[in-house]
């Protein structure tokens, strides 16, 4: 019931404070409360009852227009969006999260396959191929997956370009805001569960690497890295998919999380520029050390070391900017 009261307060906050409008507000509140209590007695859930009440009584604009009032609007009123546009924006962000998550997962899996194939295929005679060629067989799935991932990123970016208008100022109606807030509340439980699972997988990956590298030793250390990357792949996919859905709600509702994300745009640009240099360089070093010096048994450590150094740089840069 508090949601209905807040909805009415928001609708009437932009109108003159007159006795006539206050009486309209009180009458609407009584009618909405009666309908809400009737629905609850019939067995509806609280969210269902609130949604039905607002849908039935929510078009207050017609009542206000009949009374001869107009809601206060500035000359520079922000553009509105239809319910269909908002729903489509959420759907496209959900699809984009899956495609981006799949692309990133492909890249990580490509590295895992490269390490795995160099461990069990590299340096061996297979199908009459010389050992020099078997050493680089792992590059084939890596570059195939990398190409598909880049294609997914480009396709997703082109699909989201049509929704750049949501990055600028816009206005939501009270009914739209209420539906979005209800959807965000329902999604919050799913999002929290997903983050817990993702973090749990990342934590699980650490002892996996320790068991293979320290307790088993030898070539098992590389196999441990493969398992670590596979576990991290699942976690990263979860983070991206559900994080992209959360971003859609944050952007539409203009939450504090979205405001902070806008403030960190410069930080993201700088860190992204450094990443565009550091990670390709790490891959080049990885390939040279493997193909030229045949250090496949140890050069996998380049990626976790690069990740730690890059994470340290990102955190330090953010702290210095603040």
C-alpha positions in Angstrom: 0.0 0.0 0.0 2.9 2.3 0.6 3.8 2.0 -3.1 0.4 3.2 -4.1 0.7 6.2 -1.7 4.1 7.1 -3.1 2.7 6.8 -6.6 -0.1 9.2 -5.9 2.3 11.6 -4.1 4.6 11.6 -7.1 1.7 12.3 -9.5 0.3 15.2 -7.5 3.6 16.7 -6.6 3.8 18.5 -9.9 0.3 20.1 -9.5 -0.9 23.1 -7.6 -1.7 22.6 -3.9 -5.4 23.4 -4.0 -8.2 22.0 -1.8 -10.0 20.7 -4.9 -7.0 18.6 -6.0 -6.3 17.4 -2.5 -9.9 16.1 -2.3 -9.3 14.4 -5.7 -6.2 12.8 -4.2 -8.0 11.6 -1.1 -10.9 10.1 -3.1 -8.5 8.3 -5.4 -6.5 7.0 -2.5 -9.7 5.6 -0.9 -10.8 3.9 -4.1 -7.4 2.5 -4.7 -7.1 1.2 -1.2 -10.5 -0.5 -1.4 -9.5 -2.2 -4.7 -6.2 -3.2 -3.2 -7.8 -4.8 -0.2 -10.3 -6.6 -2.3 -7.7 -8.1 -4.5 -5.7 -9.2 -1.5 -8.7 -10.9 -0.1 -9.2 -12.7 -3.4 -5.7 -14.2 -3.1 -3.6 -11.9 -5.2 0.0 -11.2 -4.2 1.0 -7.8 -3.1 2.8 -7.0 -6.4 -0.1 -8.3 -8.5 -2.6 -6.2 -6.5 -0.5 -3.0 -6.8 0.0 -3.5 -10.5 -3.7 -4.0 -11.1 -4.7 -1.0 -9.0 -2.2 1.3 -10.7 -3.3 0.0 -14.1 -7.0 0.7 -13.3 -6.7 4.0 -11.6 -3.3 5.1 -12.9 -4.5 7.4 -15.7 -4.8 10.4 -13.5 -4.0 12.8 -16.3 -7.6 12.5 -17.7 -9.1 13.4 -14.3 -6.8 16.4 -13.9 -7.5 17.5 -17.5 -11.3 17.4 -16.7 -10.6 19.7 -13.8 -8.8 22.1 -16.0 -5.3 21.7 -14.6 -2.0 21.1 -16.4 1.1 19.4 -14.9 4.0 21.8 -14.7 6.5 21.3 -17.5 9.6 23.2 -18.2 10.2 24.7 -21.7 13.1 22.2 -22.1 10.9 19.1 -21.2 12.8 15.9 -21.6 11.6 13.4 -24.3 9.4 10.5 -23.2 9.6 6.9 -24.3 6.9 4.5 -25.0 6.4 1.3 -22.9 7.4 -0.7 -26.0 10.7 1.2 -26.4 11.5 0.6 -22.8 10.7 -3.1 -22.9 12.7 -3.5 -26.1 15.7 -1.7 -24.5 15.7 -4.2 -21.6 15.3 -7.2 -24.0 18.2 -5.9 -26.2 20.5 -5.4 -23.2 19.7 -9.0 -22.0 20.6 -10.3 -25.5 23.7 -8.1 -25.7 24.9 -9.4 -22.3 24.6 -13.0 -23.5 26.5 -12.3 -26.8 29.3 -10.2 -25.1 29.6 -12.9 -22.3 29.8 -15.6 -25.0 32.5 -13.6 -26.9 34.6 -13.1 -23.8 34.2 -16.7 -22.8 35.3 -17.8 -26.3 38.5 -15.9 -25.9 39.3 -17.4 -22.5 38.5 -20.9 -23.8 40.7 -20.3 -26.8 43.7 -19.6 -24.4 42.8 -22.7 -22.4 42.7 -24.9 -25.6 46.0 -23.5 -26.7 47.6 -24.5 -23.4 45.9 -27.9 -23.4 46.9 -28.7 -27.0 50.5 -27.7 -26.5 50.6 -29.9 -23.4 49.2 -33.1 -25.1 49.8 -32.5 -28.9 52.8 -30.1 -29.2 56.1 -31.8 -30.1 54.5 -35.0 -31.2 54.1 -36.6 -34.6 50.4 -36.5 -35.5 49.1 -37.5 -38.9 52.6 -37.3 -40.3 52.9 -33.6 -39.4 56.3 -32.4 -38.3 56.7 -31.4 -34.6 57.2 -27.8 -35.6 53.6 -27.7 -36.9 52.1 -29.6 -34.0 53.5 -26.9 -31.7 51.3 -24.3 -33.3 48.1 -26.4 -33.8 46.7 -24.8 -30.6 46.7 -21.4 -32.4 44.0 -22.6 -34.8 41.1 -22.9 -32.3 42.4 -19.7 -30.6 42.2 -17.6 -33.7 38.9 -19.2 -34.8 37.3 -18.4 -31.4 38.9 -14.9 -31.4 37.4 -14.2 -34.8 33.9 -15.3 -33.8 34.2 -13.3 -30.5 35.1 -10.1 -32.4 32.2 -10.6 -34.8 29.9 -10.9 -31.8 31.2 -7.7 -30.3 30.8 -5.8 -33.5 27.2 -7.2 -34.1 26.2 -6.4 -30.5 27.6 -2.9 -30.7 25.7 -2.2 -33.9 22.5 -3.4 -32.3 22.9 -1.2 -29.2 23.7 1.9 -31.2 20.0 2.5 -31.8 19.5 2.8 -28.0 22.1 5.5 -27.5 19.2 7.9 -26.9 18.7 6.3 -23.5 22.1 7.7 -22.5 20.8 11.2 -22.7 18.0 12.9 -20.7 14.6 11.4 -20.8 11.4 11.3 -18.7 9.5 8.4 -17.3 5.9 8.4 -16.4 4.9 7.4 -12.9 3.4 4.1 -14.2 6.6 3.3 -16.2 8.8 4.1 -13.2 6.7 1.9 -11.0 6.8 -1.1 -13.4 10.6 -0.7 -13.8 11.1 -0.5 -10.0 9.0 -3.7 -9.6 11.0 -5.4 -12.3 14.2 -4.3 -10.7 13.2 -5.6 -7.3 12.3 -9.0 -8.8 15.6 -9.1 -10.8 17.7 -8.0 -7.7 17.2 -11.5 -6.1 18.3 -13.2 -9.3 21.3 -10.8 -9.7 22.5 -11.4 -6.1 22.3 -15.2 -6.6 24.2 -14.9 -9.8 27.0 -12.8 -8.3 27.3 -15.3 -5.4 27.7 -18.2 -7.8 30.2 -16.3 -9.9 32.3 -15.3 -6.9 32.1 -18.8 -5.6 33.4 -20.2 -8.9 36.3 -17.7 -8.8 37.2 -18.7 -5.3 37.0 -22.4 -6.2 39.4 -21.8 -9.1 42.2 -20.9 -6.8 42.5 -24.2 -4.8 42.0 -26.0 -8.1 45.2 -24.4 -9.5 47.0 -25.1 -6.1 46.1 -28.8 -6.2 47.3 -29.3 -9.8 50.4 -27.1 -9.5 51.8 -27.7 -6.1 50.5 -31.1 -5.0 50.7 -32.9 -8.4 53.4 -30.8 -10.0 55.0 -31.4 -13.4 52.8 -31.1 -16.4 49.7 -31.0 -14.2 50.5 -27.4 -13.4 49.5 -26.5 -17.0 46.4 -28.8 -16.8 45.5 -26.9 -13.6 45.7 -23.6 -15.5 43.3 -25.1 -18.1 40.8 -26.0 -15.4 41.2 -22.6 -13.8 40.5 -20.8 -17.1 37.4 -23.0 -17.7 36.0 -22.2 -14.2 36.7 -18.5 -14.7 35.0 -18.6 -18.1 31.7 -19.7 -16.5 32.1 -17.0 -13.8 32.9 -14.2 -16.3 29.9 -15.2 -18.4 27.6 -15.0 -15.4 29.0 -11.6 -14.4 28.6 -10.1 -17.9 25.1 -11.5 -18.6 23.5 -10.4 -15.3 25.6 -7.2 -15.1 24.3 -6.1 -18.4 20.7 -6.6 -17.3 21.3 -4.7 -14.1 22.9 -1.9 -16.2 19.7 -1.5 -18.2 17.6 -1.0 -15.1 20.2 1.4 -13.6 20.2 3.5 -16.8 16.4 3.7 -17.1 15.8 4.5 -13.4 18.9 6.7 -13.2 20.1 5.1 -10.0 23.2 6.0 -8.0 25.0 3.1 -9.7 24.4 4.6 -13.1 25.4 8.1 -11.9 28.7 6.7 -10.6 29.2 4.8 -13.9 28.8 8.0 -15.8 31.4 9.7 -13.5 33.8 6.8 -14.2 33.7 7.2 -18.0 37.0 8.9 -18.2 38.6 6.2 -16.0 37.2 3.5 -18.3 38.5 5.3 -21.4 42.1 5.5 -19.9 42.1 2.0 -18.6 40.6 0.7 -21.9 43.3 2.4 -23.9 46.0 0.8 -21.7 44.3 -2.6 -21.9 44.3 -2.3 -25.7 48.1 -2.1 -25.5 48.9 -4.4 -22.6 46.9 -7.5 -23.5 48.0 -7.8 -27.1 51.6 -7.3 -25.9 51.1 -10.1 -23.4 49.8 -12.4 -26.1 52.8 -11.6 -28.4 55.2 -12.4 -25.5 53.3 -15.6 -24.9 53.5 -16.7 -28.5 57.2 -15.8 -28.9 58.2 -17.6 -25.7 56.3 -20.7 -26.9 57.0 -20.8 -30.6 60.6 -19.6 -30.5 61.9 -20.7 -27.1 59.5 -23.6 -26.5 58.5 -22.5 -23.0 55.0 -23.7 -23.1 55.3 -25.4 -19.8 55.8 -22.1 -17.9 54.8 -19.2 -20.2 51.1 -19.5 -19.2 52.0 -17.5 -16.1 52.2 -14.4 -18.3 48.4 -14.1 -18.3 47.8 -14.1 -14.5 50.8 -11.9 -13.9 49.5 -9.4 -16.6 46.1 -9.6 -15.0 47.4 -8.7 -11.5 49.6 -5.9 -12.8 46.8 -4.5 -14.9 44.3 -4.7 -12.0 46.8 -2.9 -9.8 47.2 -0.1 -12.4 43.5 0.3 -12.7 43.0 0.5 -8.9 45.9 2.9 -8.5 44.7 5.2 -11.3 41.1 5.3 -9.9 42.5 6.1 -6.4 44.7 8.9 -7.7 41.8 10.4 -9.7 39.6 10.5 -6.6 
